[in-house]
Amino acid sequence: MADADPLQREFEFFATVCAEYCPLYAALSARVAEDESIRGMARGGHPQHPPANLLFGAVHYLLLCGADHPLQEFYPTVGGTRPAEDAWPVFRDFCRAHEEAIRNLVTTRLVQTNEVGRCGVLLPAFACVFALFDAPLHLIEVGASSGLNLLFDQYHYRYSNGVEVGPPSPARIETELRGESEPPLPRAMPAIAGRLGIDLAPVDVRDDDAMRWLESLVWPDMVERLALFRAAREIARQSPPRILGGDAMDLVPQALAAVPPDATPCIFHCHAIYQMDRAWRERFEALLTDLGAQRDFAHVSLEWLRDDPGPRLHLTLHHRGGAPQRTLLAEAHHHGKWLRWVAGG
Ligand SMILES: C[S@@+](CC[C@H](N)C(=O)[O-])C[C@H]1O[C@@H](n2cnc3c(N)ncnc32)[C@H](O)[C@@H]1O
């Protein structure tokens, strides 16, 4: 018997990933897995980028652009209310009618989101770094996309233990705390001395079409995620963070060298380096170790690698003259809806 098409397994896997928070994609992905004519439209994208996200992103993009089709009735982000279990024949019809546009998007775009909810998980890590180094942070974000997470201190946070942090803001982030330990939530925002993004494909917050593609990667059942994204986008448009275009491997050394001596360099990334292969990730870790011999800095990583059960938040401290010290701080939800703190308080 021939092996199953790997793309079929991709869609079956994606259906399980979406099951808890996106019934629409869970239902559709299970059906796409079985239908070669539709899943074939997901072929030809960037090899490191998940084909299911690309296909569903392309369809969602066309709907957000105003494509007039009954599929709208199933997508809450465009006002739909019909049940997910009835969506498959309508979705298939939409894909057939828009095949050329879908293939064009799948083969030219990247899986790029900017998930502001993840800041609820990053904040305790930044607070740890600020407390440890006692100097304003200079943020360097790898895989910054449009840079919304670089502005984390301009959003308001509410954790499920009742703690609220941050200025009043139209971008309000709610994070559930799970497990026994509580993260060290700061009373005040860590001071920020500077912020710089690095991305293979930076997105300009003032470019409406590029921002719509980022919106398209938001799962359509998660209307509140889209509202948060749009609120953060409006904040960022007033003063967009600087983002360098290129590979982090090439740009991190110069970004680190440019950090003023009185600031604490804090290199971070979330849901970014999973897009690179293992060899790249190992070289990146070696690079950071080398750089740590020249300058003290902190490295915060919120990543989900395929072998891990879910996203994990790590803090690595690089001190000149010492080996890097890596601590697992928390397990987290993909979009930052919850975190389980596992490090000491
Ligand atoms: C899924 S998006 C996540 C964006 C953002 N970190 C977030 O959590 O919302 C991943 C981003 O990482 C970028 N990226 C992946 N590999 C990179 C690399 N080697 N150097 C720079 N950027 C990279 C991609 O271009 C993309 O914008």
The ligand as a MOL file (V3000), in Angstrom:
LIG
                    3D

  0  0  0     0  0            999 V3000
M  V30 BEGIN CTAB
M  V30 COUNTS 27 29 0 0 0
M  V30 BEGIN ATOM
M  V30 1 C 4.3850 33.0820 12.6990 0
M  V30 2 S 5.1700 34.6380 12.5800 0 CHG=1
M  V30 3 C 5.1130 35.1530 14.2630 0
M  V30 4 C 5.3360 36.6200 14.4260 0
M  V30 5 C 5.4090 37.1260 15.8580 0
M  V30 6 N 6.6280 36.6770 16.4890 0
M  V30 7 C 4.2070 36.7120 16.6630 0
M  V30 8 O 4.3400 35.8650 17.5470 0
M  V30 9 O 3.1320 37.2410 16.4420 0 CHG=-1
M  V30 10 C 6.8760 34.1770 12.3620 0
M  V30 11 C 7.7480 35.3180 11.8770 0
M  V30 12 O 9.1090 34.9370 11.9920 0
M  V30 13 C 9.8180 35.4090 10.8560 0
M  V30 14 N 11.0550 34.6130 10.7260 0
M  V30 15 C 11.1290 33.2680 10.6150 0
M  V30 16 N 12.4120 32.8970 10.5160 0
M  V30 17 C 13.1770 34.0230 10.5840 0
M  V30 18 C 14.5790 34.2960 10.5200 0
M  V30 19 N 15.4670 33.3230 10.3280 0
M  V30 20 N 15.0050 35.5590 10.6400 0
M  V30 21 C 14.0960 36.5590 10.7890 0
M  V30 22 N 12.7600 36.3720 10.8390 0
M  V30 23 C 12.2950 35.1190 10.7340 0
M  V30 24 C 8.8000 35.2510 9.7390 0
M  V30 25 O 9.1090 36.0580 8.6150 0
M  V30 26 C 7.5100 35.6730 10.4330 0
M  V30 27 O 7.2530 37.0470 10.3170 0
M  V30 END ATOM
M  V30 BEGIN BOND
M  V30 1 1 1 2
M  V30 2 1 2 3
M  V30 3 1 2 10
M  V30 4 1 3 4
M  V30 5 1 4 5
M  V30 6 1 5 6
M  V30 7 1 5 7
M  V30 8 2 7 8
M  V30 9 1 7 9
M  V30 10 1 10 11
M  V30 11 1 11 12
M  V30 12 1 11 26
M  V30 13 1 12 13
M  V30 14 1 13 14
M  V30 15 1 13 24
M  V30 16 1 14 15
M  V30 17 1 14 23
M  V30 18 2 15 16
M  V30 19 1 16 17
M  V30 20 1 17 18
M  V30 21 2 17 23
M  V30 22 1 18 19
M  V30 23 2 18 20
M  V30 24 1 20 21
M  V30 25 2 21 22
M  V30 26 1 22 23
M  V30 27 1 24 25
M  V30 28 1 24 26
M  V30 29 1 26 27
M  V30 END BOND
M  V30 END CTAB
M  END
